[in-house]
Amino acid sequence: MDASAATSALSALTVWEFGALALAAGVVGFSKTAVSGANTISLAVFAAVLPARASTGVLLPILIAGDVLAVLTYRRHAHWPTLWRLFPAVAAGVVLGTVFLMFADDAMMRTSIGAILLLMAAVTMWRRRSAAAGPPADAEGAAARATARVAAPSYGVLGGFTTMVANAGGPVMSMYLLSAGFKKLSFLGTSAWFFLIVNTSKVPFSVGLGLIDGPSLLLDATLVLFVIPGALIGKACVNRVNQRLFEQLVIGATVLGGLQLLLR
């Protein structure tokens, strides 16, 4: 879809379509402060209401607003050694994603990202089932951390690619952090800083590709207001969700988002 067609689609939103986008923006805030994988629901809604390419440009500033709120909430819980291990590979993935966007159409984008999300969820569930039948907790935690260090480059490239192509890096990073044994607060703090830095770095690429422009920013200016109540609800809920349920929600949201993209 060219720029003029995308602009027309943005300006022709119905009340119901805008309501769906507003609700999805609220889910962005909730996902940033409570259940990271829930972000795929927002991705799916934006891709359903808007053209897939245009949806990535509209969603990015909303995600950055959520990232700022998440950093303000969990900034002291980040694990920086993990972040520094990931950033070089993520940068390579962002470049690959930019090249992919130059040639991919909407259908190819949806199918590729949906397949990736389902694959990552399947791998994580397999790893957790294997760990449950494996060594004691302390040994398991050490093994998970060692495996995560080895896997960081592949997760980083995949995360950078998916976040550039469809703002879908959240599930990939969620799978990585869960496989590395991160608990709730360190998970959320590390995710918050990671995505604030990565999403901000994506802005020049998105502008250059025509994904972010005047009409998309005008819509963002309205939708961003719905991120704040979502983030506040997430902050209030996070301490009421136990670790096992937290992990199940992350994986479940990832599967839901992947299926929606794959079956559209």
Solvent accessible surface area in square Angstrom, and as a share of the most:
residue,aa,sasa,rsa
1,M,122,0.54
2,D,92,0.47
3,A,73,0.57
4,S,80,0.52
5,A,39,0.30
6,A,18,0.14
7,T,49,0.28
8,S,66,0.42
9,A,30,0.24
10,L,18,0.09
11,S,94,0.61
12,A,71,0.55
13,L,39,0.19
14,T,74,0.43
15,V,129,0.74
16,W,221,0.78
17,E,60,0.27
18,F,61,0.25
19,G,37,0.36
20,A,36,0.28
21,L,0,0.00
22,A,9,0.07
23,L,131,0.65
24,A,2,0.02
25,A,0,0.00
26,G,16,0.15
27,V,33,0.19
28,V,0,0.00
29,G,0,0.00
30,F,56,0.23
31,S,2,0.01
32,K,25,0.11
33,T,2,0.01
34,A,2,0.02
35,V,8,0.05
36,S,12,0.08
37,G,0,0.00
38,A,10,0.07
39,N,14,0.07
40,T,1,0.00
41,I,60,0.31
42,S,0,0.00
43,L,9,0.04
44,A,8,0.06
45,V,41,0.23
46,F,1,0.00
47,A,5,0.04
48,A,52,0.40
49,V,35,0.20
50,L,6,0.03
51,P,22,0.14
52,A,5,0.04
53,R,45,0.16
54,A,12,0.09
55,S,5,0.04
56,T,10,0.06
57,G,0,0.00
58,V,0,0.00
59,L,5,0.02
60,L,2,0.01
61,P,29,0.18
62,I,0,0.00
63,L,4,0.02
64,I,34,0.17
65,A,25,0.19
66,G,0,0.00
67,D,0,0.00
68,V,64,0.37
69,L,46,0.23
70,A,0,0.00
71,V,11,0.06
72,L,107,0.53
73,T,42,0.25
74,Y,10,0.04
75,R,112,0.41
76,R,209,0.76
77,H,77,0.35
78,A,21,0.16
79,H,80,0.36
80,W,85,0.30
81,P,73,0.46
82,T,1,0.01
83,L,0,0.00
84,W,162,0.57
85,R,88,0.32
86,L,2,0.01
87,F,33,0.14
88,P,94,0.59
89,A,13,0.10
90,V,5,0.03
91,A,57,0.44
92,A,48,0.37
93,G,0,0.00
94,V,9,0.05
95,V,81,0.47
96,L,96,0.48
97,G,0,0.00
98,T,13,0.08
99,V,72,0.42
100,F,44,0.19
101,L,1,0.00
102,M,118,0.53
103,F,165,0.69
104,A,7,0.05
105,D,82,0.42
106,D,31,0.16
107,A,55,0.43
108,M,98,0.44
109,M,4,0.02
110,R,45,0.16
111,T,75,0.43
112,S,33,0.22
113,I,1,0.00
114,G,0,0.00
115,A,47,0.36
116,I,29,0.15
117,L,0,0.00
118,L,41,0.21
119,L,108,0.54
120,M,14,0.06
121,A,0,0.00
122,A,52,0.40
123,V,46,0.27
124,T,0,0.00
125,M,91,0.40
126,W,168,0.59
127,R,69,0.25
128,R,86,0.31
129,R,192,0.70
130,S,56,0.36
131,A,30,0.23
132,A,91,0.71
133,A,94,0.73
134,G,43,0.42
135,P,70,0.44
136,P,104,0.65
137,A,81,0.63
138,D,125,0.65
139,A,49,0.38
140,E,59,0.27
141,G,21,0.21
142,A,50,0.39
143,A,53,0.41
144,A,21,0.16
145,R,133,0.48
146,A,44,0.34
147,T,66,0.38
148,A,4,0.03
149,R,123,0.45
150,V,124,0.71
151,A,15,0.11
152,A,2,0.01
153,P,76,0.48
154,S,73,0.47
155,Y,10,0.04
156,G,0,0.00
157,V,50,0.29
158,L,43,0.21
159,G,1,0.01
160,G,0,0.00
161,F,37,0.15
162,T,0,0.00
163,T,3,0.02
164,M,5,0.02
165,V,0,0.00
166,A,11,0.08
167,N,10,0.05
168,A,0,0.00
169,G,1,0.01
170,G,7,0.07
171,P,2,0.01
172,V,0,0.00
173,M,4,0.02
174,S,1,0.01
175,M,0,0.00
176,Y,1,0.00
177,L,4,0.02
178,L,2,0.01
179,S,18,0.12
180,A,7,0.06
181,G,42,0.40
182,F,27,0.11
183,K,130,0.55
184,K,35,0.15
185,L,72,0.36
186,S,36,0.24
187,F,0,0.00
188,L,2,0.01
189,G,0,0.00
190,T,1,0.01
191,S,10,0.07
192,A,3,0.02
193,W,65,0.23
194,F,5,0.02
195,F,12,0.05
196,L,35,0.18
197,I,66,0.34
198,V,4,0.03
199,N,2,0.01
200,T,70,0.41
201,S,56,0.36
202,K,2,0.01
203,V,46,0.26
204,P,91,0.57
205,F,78,0.33
206,S,4,0.03
207,V,79,0.45
208,G,69,0.66
209,L,40,0.20
210,G,46,0.44
211,L,13,0.07
212,I,13,0.07
213,D,49,0.25
214,G,50,0.49
215,P,49,0.31
216,S,2,0.01
217,L,88,0.44
218,L,134,0.67
219,L,22,0.11
220,D,8,0.04
221,A,64,0.49
222,T,59,0.34
223,L,0,0.00
224,V,45,0.26
225,L,115,0.57
226,F,78,0.33
227,V,0,0.00
228,I,86,0.43
229,P,64,0.40
230,G,6,0.06
231,A,6,0.04
232,L,112,0.56
233,I,99,0.50
234,G,0,0.00
235,K,108,0.46
236,A,64,0.49
237,C,45,0.27
238,V,6,0.03
239,N,120,0.62
240,R,205,0.75
241,V,23,0.13
242,N,95,0.49
243,Q,44,0.19
244,R,180,0.66
245,L,78,0.39
246,F,1,0.00
247,E,18,0.08
248,Q,92,0.41
249,L,73,0.36
250,V,0,0.00
251,I,17,0.09
252,G,39,0.37
253,A,11,0.08
254,T,0,0.00
255,V,42,0.24
256,L,103,0.51
257,G,1,0.01
258,G,0,0.00
259,L,74,0.37
260,Q,55,0.24
261,L,6,0.03
262,L,64,0.32
263,L,140,0.70
264,R,124,0.45
